[in-house]
Amino acid sequence: MYLGSQTVNASSAMFNLKPLSDEELIRSYITSQDNRYFDVLYARYCDKVYRKCLSFLKDPDLASDFTHDIFLKVITCISTFKGHARFSTWLYSITYNYCLDQVRFRKKEQHFFPTPDEMPDLEELNDDFSDITASGLRKAMSRMDPDEQSVLMLRFQDDFSFREIGDILKTSEGSAKMRLARARKKLRKYYLETLALALMVLSRWAAKLPFRFF
Protein backbone atom coordinates (compact mmCIF):
# COMPACT_ATOMS: atom_id res chain seq x y z
CA MET A 1 0.00 0.00 0.00
CA TYR A 2 1.33 3.43 -0.97
CA LEU A 3 1.77 5.81 2.00
CA GLY A 4 3.56 8.69 0.34
CA SER A 5 5.64 11.42 1.95
CA GLN A 6 2.67 13.22 3.48
CA THR A 7 2.13 10.99 6.48
CA VAL A 8 -1.27 11.61 8.03
CA ASN A 9 -1.12 12.14 11.79
CA ALA A 10 -4.03 10.11 13.10
CA SER A 11 -4.24 12.07 16.34
CA SER A 12 -4.59 15.47 14.68
CA ALA A 13 -5.31 15.25 10.95
CA MET A 14 -8.30 12.97 11.45
CA PHE A 15 -9.95 15.18 14.08
CA ASN A 16 -13.55 14.17 13.39
CA LEU A 17 -13.05 14.80 9.66
CA LYS A 18 -13.38 11.24 8.46
CA PRO A 19 -17.21 11.33 8.27
CA LEU A 20 -17.10 14.40 6.01
CA SER A 21 -17.79 13.91 2.32
CA ASP A 22 -15.14 14.64 -0.30
CA GLU A 23 -16.94 17.82 -1.31
CA GLU A 24 -17.16 19.03 2.30
CA LEU A 25 -13.45 18.43 2.79
CA ILE A 26 -12.64 20.33 -0.39
CA ARG A 27 -14.77 23.32 0.56
CA SER A 28 -13.23 23.41 4.02
CA TYR A 29 -9.71 23.16 2.62
CA ILE A 30 -10.27 25.94 0.08
CA THR A 31 -11.79 28.18 2.74
CA SER A 32 -9.29 27.56 5.54
CA GLN A 33 -6.18 26.33 3.67
CA ASP A 34 -5.83 23.87 6.57
CA ASN A 35 -3.79 20.96 5.26
CA ARG A 36 -5.55 18.56 7.60
CA TYR A 37 -8.61 18.60 5.33
CA PHE A 38 -6.48 17.68 2.33
CA ASP A 39 -4.66 15.04 4.38
CA VAL A 40 -7.96 13.18 4.81
CA LEU A 41 -8.59 13.26 1.06
CA TYR A 42 -5.03 12.08 0.49
CA ALA A 43 -5.43 9.18 2.91
CA ARG A 44 -8.76 8.30 1.32
CA TYR A 45 -7.47 8.08 -2.25
CA CYS A 46 -3.68 7.74 -2.30
CA ASP A 47 -3.69 3.95 -2.46
CA LYS A 48 -6.28 3.90 -5.25
CA VAL A 49 -4.29 6.39 -7.29
CA TYR A 50 -1.08 4.47 -6.69
CA ARG A 51 -2.63 1.17 -7.78
CA LYS A 52 -4.02 2.80 -10.90
CA CYS A 53 -0.60 4.22 -11.75
CA LEU A 54 0.94 0.82 -11.11
CA SER A 55 -1.54 -0.81 -13.48
CA PHE A 56 -0.22 1.49 -16.22
CA LEU A 57 3.46 1.14 -15.50
CA LYS A 58 4.20 -2.12 -13.66
CA ASP A 59 6.99 -0.21 -11.93
CA PRO A 60 6.40 0.47 -8.20
CA ASP A 61 8.96 3.27 -7.95
CA LEU A 62 7.66 5.07 -11.02
CA ALA A 63 4.07 4.56 -9.87
CA SER A 64 5.01 6.13 -6.53
CA ASP A 65 6.54 9.13 -8.30
CA PHE A 66 3.48 9.50 -10.49
CA THR A 67 1.21 9.38 -7.43
CA HIS A 68 3.15 12.22 -5.81
CA ASP A 69 2.97 14.23 -9.05
CA ILE A 70 -0.77 13.66 -9.37
CA PHE A 71 -1.55 14.79 -5.83
CA LEU A 72 0.68 17.82 -6.30
CA LYS A 73 -1.35 18.63 -9.39
CA VAL A 74 -4.58 18.05 -7.44
CA ILE A 75 -3.64 20.34 -4.57
CA THR A 76 -2.58 23.13 -6.91
CA CYS A 77 -5.76 23.05 -8.98
CA ILE A 78 -8.32 21.88 -6.42
CA SER A 79 -10.01 25.28 -6.49
CA THR A 80 -11.12 24.46 -10.06
CA PHE A 81 -13.20 21.56 -8.82
CA LYS A 82 -16.79 22.74 -9.24
CA GLY A 83 -18.66 19.66 -8.06
CA HIS A 84 -20.33 18.95 -11.41
CA ALA A 85 -18.98 15.40 -11.13
CA ARG A 86 -17.91 13.34 -8.13
CA PHE A 87 -14.49 14.16 -6.73
CA SER A 88 -13.42 10.56 -7.38
CA THR A 89 -14.31 10.99 -11.05
CA TRP A 90 -12.39 14.28 -11.22
CA LEU A 91 -9.39 12.67 -9.53
CA TYR A 92 -9.50 9.63 -11.81
CA SER A 93 -9.61 11.98 -14.79
CA ILE A 94 -6.39 13.62 -13.66
CA THR A 95 -4.82 10.22 -12.93
CA TYR A 96 -5.72 8.59 -16.24
CA ASN A 97 -4.78 11.55 -18.38
CA TYR A 98 -1.52 12.15 -16.53
CA CYS A 99 -0.45 8.53 -16.89
CA LEU A 100 -1.43 8.36 -20.55
CA ASP A 101 0.39 11.63 -21.30
CA GLN A 102 3.53 10.37 -19.57
CA VAL A 103 3.46 7.04 -21.41
CA ARG A 104 3.10 8.83 -24.74
CA PHE A 105 5.83 11.31 -23.84
CA ARG A 106 8.28 8.57 -22.98
CA LYS A 107 7.59 6.96 -26.36
CA LYS A 108 7.72 3.47 -24.92
CA GLU A 109 5.36 0.63 -25.59
CA GLN A 110 4.13 0.60 -22.03
CA HIS A 111 0.62 -0.78 -21.83
CA PHE A 112 -1.06 -1.37 -18.51
CA PHE A 113 -1.42 -5.11 -18.46
CA PRO A 114 -4.09 -5.88 -15.85
CA THR A 115 -3.22 -8.30 -13.10
CA PRO A 116 -5.77 -11.06 -12.35
CA ASP A 117 -7.36 -8.86 -9.66
CA GLU A 118 -7.62 -5.97 -12.10
CA MET A 119 -9.16 -7.86 -15.00
CA PRO A 120 -12.58 -6.68 -16.18
CA ASP A 121 -15.40 -8.88 -14.94
CA LEU A 122 -16.04 -11.42 -17.69
CA GLU A 123 -19.75 -11.42 -16.88
CA GLU A 124 -19.86 -7.66 -17.40
CA LEU A 125 -18.53 -8.06 -20.94
CA ASN A 126 -21.81 -9.75 -21.94
CA ASP A 127 -22.48 -12.62 -24.33
CA ASP A 128 -19.89 -11.63 -26.95
CA PHE A 129 -17.18 -12.55 -24.46
CA SER A 130 -18.83 -15.52 -22.75
CA ASP A 131 -16.23 -17.95 -24.11
CA ILE A 132 -13.16 -15.87 -23.24
CA THR A 133 -10.88 -17.11 -20.50
CA ALA A 134 -9.02 -14.74 -18.17
CA SER A 135 -5.65 -15.68 -19.67
CA GLY A 136 -6.98 -15.20 -23.19
CA LEU A 137 -8.42 -11.84 -22.24
CA ARG A 138 -5.13 -10.76 -20.74
CA LYS A 139 -3.21 -11.67 -23.91
CA ALA A 140 -5.75 -9.90 -26.12
CA MET A 141 -5.65 -6.74 -23.99
CA SER A 142 -1.85 -6.71 -24.09
CA ARG A 143 -2.09 -6.00 -27.83
CA MET A 144 -4.27 -2.92 -27.37
CA ASP A 145 -2.95 0.60 -26.92
CA PRO A 146 -3.35 2.44 -23.60
CA ASP A 147 -6.33 4.51 -24.77
CA GLU A 148 -8.27 1.40 -25.76
CA GLN A 149 -7.38 -0.40 -22.57
CA SER A 150 -8.32 2.62 -20.48
CA VAL A 151 -11.88 2.85 -21.76
CA LEU A 152 -12.42 -0.88 -21.13
CA MET A 153 -11.02 -0.68 -17.61
CA LEU A 154 -12.98 2.47 -16.79
CA ARG A 155 -16.22 0.77 -17.75
CA PHE A 156 -15.77 -2.82 -16.62
CA GLN A 157 -13.17 -2.64 -13.85
CA ASP A 158 -13.84 0.79 -12.32
CA ASP A 159 -17.60 0.68 -13.09
CA PHE A 160 -17.88 4.26 -14.29
CA SER A 161 -20.95 5.41 -16.22
CA PHE A 162 -20.59 6.56 -19.82
CA ARG A 163 -21.05 10.14 -18.68
CA GLU A 164 -18.24 9.76 -16.13
CA ILE A 165 -16.01 8.08 -18.72
CA GLY A 166 -16.65 11.01 -21.03
CA ASP A 167 -15.66 13.42 -18.26
CA ILE A 168 -12.49 11.48 -17.50
CA LEU A 169 -11.44 11.16 -21.15
CA LYS A 170 -12.52 14.74 -21.90
CA THR A 171 -15.05 13.74 -24.50
CA SER A 172 -18.83 13.44 -24.81
CA GLU A 173 -20.97 10.62 -23.42
CA GLY A 174 -21.81 9.52 -26.96
CA SER A 175 -18.15 9.47 -27.94
CA ALA A 176 -17.34 7.41 -24.84
CA LYS A 177 -19.95 4.83 -25.92
CA MET A 178 -18.48 4.64 -29.43
CA ARG A 179 -14.94 4.31 -28.10
CA LEU A 180 -16.02 1.50 -25.82
CA ALA A 181 -17.81 -0.28 -28.67
CA ARG A 182 -14.70 -0.05 -30.87
CA ALA A 183 -12.46 -1.25 -28.04
CA ARG A 184 -14.72 -4.24 -27.34
CA LYS A 185 -14.76 -5.13 -31.04
CA LYS A 186 -10.98 -4.97 -31.23
CA LEU A 187 -10.62 -6.98 -28.02
CA ARG A 188 -12.80 -9.71 -29.49
CA LYS A 189 -10.82 -9.65 -32.75
CA TYR A 190 -7.47 -9.93 -30.96
CA TYR A 191 -8.75 -12.74 -28.78
CA LEU A 192 -9.92 -14.77 -31.79
CA GLU A 193 -6.59 -14.16 -33.54
CA THR A 194 -4.70 -15.30 -30.43
CA LEU A 195 -6.89 -18.41 -30.22
CA ALA A 196 -6.39 -19.19 -33.93
CA LEU A 197 -2.62 -18.87 -33.57
CA ALA A 198 -2.62 -21.18 -30.54
CA LEU A 199 -4.67 -23.78 -32.42
CA MET A 200 -2.35 -23.59 -35.42
CA VAL A 201 0.74 -24.11 -33.26
CA LEU A 202 -0.96 -26.99 -31.48
CA SER A 203 -1.98 -28.67 -34.73
CA ARG A 204 1.56 -28.40 -36.11
CA TRP A 205 2.96 -29.85 -32.92
CA ALA A 206 0.42 -32.69 -33.02
CA ALA A 207 1.28 -33.45 -36.65
CA LYS A 208 4.84 -34.22 -35.65
CA LEU A 209 3.81 -36.84 -33.12
CA PRO A 210 4.05 -40.51 -34.20
CA PHE A 211 0.72 -42.07 -35.12
CA ARG A 212 -0.53 -44.54 -32.51
CA PHE A 213 -3.46 -46.92 -32.28
CA PHE A 214 -5.14 -47.17 -28.90
Helices and strands as residue ranges (DSSP letters): H 22-32, H 35-57, H 60-77, G 78-80, H 87-106, G 116-118, G 122-125, G 127-129, H 134-142, H 146-156, H 162-169, H 173-207
